[in-house]
Amino acid sequence: MSTIPPEAFARHDESPDDQFYLQPRLVTHIDTAAIAAVTQLYRELFPPVGPSWM
């Protein structure tokens, strides 16, 4: 089984979802290290100038 403690899955705001999403907000869903990893992956997989059809 997982060794991740249940509190690791706690939300910063435990209010009901319908109340939470009434206010539009800009949020980052992954941490800085994950953003860097995805950025590097994109650099490796996609051309720097984008597809030729653009």
SULMOZI-V974385 format. One record per helix or strand of 2 or more residues. SS is the DSSP state (h for helix, s for strand). FROM is the first residue (numbers start at 1). LEN is the number of residues. If there is no record, write none. Layout:
ss: <SS/SS>
from: <FROM/FROM>
len: <LEN/LEN>
This chain:
ss: <h/h/h>
from: <6/17/32>
len: <4/4/14>
